[in-house]
Every structure is written in C-alpha cells, then in structure tokens.
Amino acid sequence: MRIIYLCQHFPPETGAPQIRVYEVSKELIKRGHQVEVLTAFPHHPKGVIPEEYRGMFYLFEEWDGIPVHRTWIYPSPKGSFWKRLASYFSFTFSSFYSLFKSKPTDVIICNSPPLFLGITGYLGAKLKRAKFVFNVADIWPESAVELGILKNKAFIRMARWLELFLYKKSWKIAAATEGIRDYMIEQGKAPQDVFLLPNGVNTDVFKPLPKNQELLRELGLEDKVVFTYAGTMGYAQGLDSVLQAAALIKDEYPNVHFLFVGDGQEREKLIQLKEELRLDNVTFYGSVPVSKMPDIFSISDYSIVSLRNIDLFKGARPSKIFPAIATGTPVLYCGAGESAKILETYHCGRIAPPEQPEGIAAVIRELMQISEEEYRTMSENGRKLAVEEYSWSRIVDDLLKHLSE
C-alpha cells in the first residue's frame, strides 16, 4: 500500500504526534509499504526553527529510513492565538508544494490538530485520487473554546463549519480515543467509518530497567521516592496543582521528590511558583531526547500525568501514560474519564482529582503507604497492558485492517 502521512509535527521534535507518526511510519515501512511524510520544518515547542533548517522553503531528507518532505512554516514563539493561527495556515498552504513533490499514493492520512491542515489533506486526496483519512487527536475548535483560548464567535462558527465539512468528506476518521470516536458518530459519521488509532509505545525501547545510578547522582535524588512529570508544560496540564500538592506534603514526606522533565509555555510560570512556594522538593530538568526517556523512567517511582478539570478531557488518553506503564512505572493520574478507567481497570496506577491540590496530596500519601507487593503488581500490570494492547505493532495491525477495507 502507498501511504502519505501529512502532519505539522515530526522528529526531531518530541511529543505525542511526532512519535506516533514516526513509529507508525517505521512499522509500515518494515512491513513493505511505501510511506512518505509531509511535514513542516522543526519548530516546536519553542517556536524557533533550528539553524540547520533555516533559509529554505523546501527540503527532502530521509529520517531513519523514512522519506520526509519538509516545507516552510511561520514559527510562533509564545505568541498570541492569532500568531499561532498564522503559523497553522502558513504550513497548510506551503505543504501543497510537498504534495506535488511526493509520489502517487493510495491513502493520505492527515493529522489534526491543526484542523486547518485538513484542507490540504482533503484537496490533496482529490488531486492524487487517494482516500482521505482524517486522524483526529483533539476535538477542535471545541477544546480551544473550553480552555478559553478561542473567544471570537465569528471565527468559532467558521472553524466549526470546517470541522464538520472535513468529517463529512473524509473516507474514514481515525480517532485517538474512544471519546473522540463517540463524538464523531454523534456528529453523523457512520460507526464503520470511524476507527481507533490510539497513542502507543515502542515496548522494545521502553521496558523495565535498573535504576540509572549516574542520573540519580547527577540530580541528587539518591534515596528519594521520585514522582516524575515528563512532557509538555502547557496550560492544559494544570501542573500548578501538582506543585501546590508538593507544598502540602513537603514536611510530612521529606523523602518524596518531584521531577519535572520537559518544556512548554507554562514552564517559566511553574518555576516562579516553585520559588514562591519555596519548594526544595521539586527539580526542573530540561527537555531530553526520546532516547534518554527510558533512563528517566528508570529513576522514577511514579509517573505523573495531569490534565485540567474540563469535561472534554474526560475523553483524553495522554500519550505520557504508555511509556510509563511500558517501563513498569505506575501512574499517578490527575484527571478523570477514559484514561482513569483504563488505569483503574488494569490496576496500574492511582487516580487523583484534577486541579485539587489537597486531593492530589491525599493520593500521594496513599501511595507512600502501599506494600512492596502491591507496587510490584501495579508495575507488572502496566507492562503487560502496554505489550498486549498498546505496542505499535498491535496498533498498525488494526490500522492496516481498516485501510484495506
């Protein structure tokens, strides 16, 4: 099968969409399928294009054996919502050039968000006489409205019209969660035309490892119980509540330490809050390449995954969950809904109420009291779930089944 993957984000950037496209593409190529990725120049999360990619409109390269077409994007370093929109639209239009440079294809899989890239995906499928699969990982514009990011009523109406148009015109919709799948069916898409394409994990790379003693010494975390948050530090994650919970247990559990790994628009605000609360039990560590993440999990006793208390997020499956459970690291999930149900059903983590520091602190206290046997059970359950349900091999099996219909 010949497949084009159209996406705004791809390695060397890190994040859920980048990893999903990379891993699915690698697995498809491994099975003998033709895959090309059409993406933008790297720019996330800081909104800055690296020096080696500047001064170009188009570049073709191979990334770990994957043919990649890159085109220009207007980067938006922590700009206004309208600047981010300009960034989205710049790639929506520049990506047409990559479409013309790419080979004939049977299927175009287009990632959303950004929603507007669906314009390129839909028209590109028409031009290439290919099937258009809309891969929806976030319900937009609804999520932006609920977060208070998008308020212009005329723009919301326009975006809503485009959203429904693209859902209707797609051959199939690949939904990242069951909640998104249900939403698509509610919007009128036939159930047989919506399938699940969840976040997953490379279980050969992310696996239980001995603690990296060198990293523990570097961070000064020997003899600590480490709660790690690893990922984007944005508004949607509500990490201020986690810092406030850290303040509540600081004196009660001096051996508990919180490690924040990554970057994002809220990082500086969180560091400022740490200073205001005088939290010596919190460490901020910079972004690390995916290759170093297994070492981060090796020194982590628990992995924190957090979202704000918004109804829309009840249908979310944050990608951070899957590398954690694959390494045998139980998850402290500050959230509700679909992900909470998975973790509770398979007993590989504990659930805390989102945006409630007292509730988060209470669950941390519970975790500090569990037996070694219960901890080992959570660890083993998580690894088993990752291997059996969320390995990329299993996910690509399902994808090919739906693309072949």
Buried (B, 14 or more C-beta within 10 A) or exposed (E): BBBBBBBBBBBEBBBBBBBBBBBBBBBBBEEEBBBBBBBBBBBBBBBEBEEEBEEEEEBEEEBEEBBBBBBBBBBBEEBEBEBBBBBBBBBBEBBBBBBEEBEEBBBBBBBBBBBBBBBBBBBBBEEBEBBBBBBBBBBBBBBBBBBEEBEEEEBBEEBBEBBEEBBEBBBBBBBBBBBBBBBBBEBEBEEEBBBBBBBBBBBEBBBBEEBBEEBBEEBEBEEBBBBBBBBBBBBBBBBBBBBBBBBBBBEEBEEBBBBBBBBBBBBEBBBEBBEEBEBEBBBBBEBBEBEEBBBBBBBBBBBBBBBBBBEBBBBBBBBBBBBBBBBBBBBBBBBBBBBBEBBEEBBBBBBBBBBBBEBBBBBBBEBBEEEEEEBEBBBBBBBBBBBEBBBBBBBBEBBBEBBEE
